[in-house]
Amino acid sequence: MKTGTRKHESASLKLSYNTNVPAHLRGGLMEISHLESGHKRRGHATQLLRNVCAEASDNGIILLIMPRPFGTFDMTREELAEWYQRLGFAVLQQSPLLLVRPPNADNKAKIKPIAAAVEDICG
């Protein structure tokens, strides 16, 4: 899965490998940042995130995100966290708030603990 900017209509985000995780995990973990949308409430950001989640699942990648209002988003950190959770992300830690999405997580699935998900991907 390639790093860089992803776009859908007016929405965009940055996808990168997080250099703060151990080197042996970097191939299986990617971080989403700088998610923004030029048009509010049209579903562009949701569709973009669904596309990225599907690509990550196809490649066995765990996604990480620290929900932060960025650019045109007028949602609080908590509202963003709830939105991400509807798309299959789960809270990994509360402070600072960090969310994780294992491969093949769906909106209704119980997400297993991150340690087990990381073990499945990275052995």
N, C-alpha and C positions, 0 to 999 in steps of 0.2 A: 504494500500500500504506500503510495507516494505522499510525501509531505507537501505542504503548500496551501494555497488559497483554493477553496471550493466555492462555487456560486450556483445559485438557482434564482432566476428572475432577479429581483432586487436584493436578495439576501446573500451574504457571504460569511465565511468563517476561515480561520487558519487552523491547519492540522499539522502537528509537529511531534517529534519524539521528545520526551521530557528527559533532559540530561540530569535531573535530580534523582532518578531511579537508578538502581544498580545496572551496570552495563549489560549483564546477561538477560535483563528483562526488557531492554529498550526495543527489541524487535517485536515484542508482543504487546506493548503499551503505547498508545498515542494520546496526545492531549489536544483538546479542542479549545480554541481561544478566539477572541475578537469576533464573536458572532454578532452580526448586525443585519438590519433589514431597512431598506429605504421606504417600504410601504407597510404600515402597521395593520395587523389583523386581516391579512390577505392569505395567510398560510404559506408564504414563501420560505420563512425561516423554518417552519415545521417540516416542510417537504425537503428542504436542504438537509436538515438534521436526520430525517428518515433515510435519505440517500446515503449519507455518511455512515449511519448505523448499519445499513445493509452492506455497504462495501466493507466495513470493519468485520462484520459477521462472516462474510465470504472469505476473508483473509485471516480469520482467527485472531483478531486484534481486540484487546480490551481498551475501551475509551475512558479517559479521565477528563473531568472539567471542574473548574472552580467557578461557580456561578457568580458573575459580576455584571451589573448593568454596563453596557458598552454602546457607544454610538447612539443610535436612535431608539434603543429599547427604553421604555418608560416603566419597566417592572422593577420591583425591589428584588434583592437577592433571594428572599424567601419565595416570592412568586416565580422567579426563574427556576429555583430548585424544584418546585412543584411541577412546572412545565416539563423539565427534564425527566422527572420521575414518571410522568405519563408516557414518556418515550422509552422507558425501560431502564433508566438510570436509578441507582440506589445510593443512599448516603454512606460514604466510607468513613468520614470523620466529620465532626461538627465544627471544630475550630482549628484552623480555618475550614470553612465548609468545602468539602471535596466530594464529588459524586463520581461513580464508576458505572460502566455498562459492560458486562461480559459479552462475548460473542453470542449471538443467537438469543439474547434476552428479548422477550416480547413484553408488551404492555401489561399482560395479566400474569406473567410468570413470577414465581417466587425466585428472587435472585439469591443464589448461594453465596456464602461468605467469600470475600475477595481473595483470601488466601487460597481457597480451593480453586477459584477461577484462574488465578495466576499459576497455580501448580499444573492445572490442566493444559494451559498454553505453553508454559516455559519448562515444565518438567522439573 
